[in-house]
């Protein structure tokens, strides 16, 4: 069994948004929302953003 965070790790490593969206659709339906939330948390994490200083 693959965990939602493992799916998310694989998805965020993909280079294009289209590939990431397609990969999210391959996640089992009962895990899809949680996996999507993990991906969004990664993309919106403050440490990921570049500082302007």
N, C-alpha and C positions, 0 to 999 in steps of 0.2 A: 504494500500500500504506500502510495506517495502522499505526503502531507501537504496541506495548502501552502505552507511557506516554501517548500521545495518547488512546487509548481511556480510560485511567484519568483523565486530566484532564477529559474530557467527562463521565465517570460521577460523579466527586466534585462536579461543579458542579450536579448535579441536586438538587432540594430534598427529596425524600422517599426513604426507604429502599426502598420498593416500586419506585419508578422506577429507583433505582440497581441493584437486583437484576434488574429486567427488562432494563436496558441491558447488564448483564454477560452475560446470556444471549444477547444479540445479537452479542457478540464471537465471532469464529471460535474453534472449539473448541481448536485448537492454540495459541492465544494467551491463552486464558481464565485459566489458573492464574497466569501471569505478570502479567496485567492485574489480577487479584484481589489479588495480592501488592503491587503498586504502590498500589492503593487502600487496602489495610490499612496500609501504611507511611505513607501520607499521614494517615490518621485517627489513627494512634498516635504521630505525630511529636511530640516534646517541645515544639517551638516552637508547635504548634497549640493546646496546652493553656494555659489561663489560669493565671497565677501567683497564688498566694493572698496575696501581699504587696502 
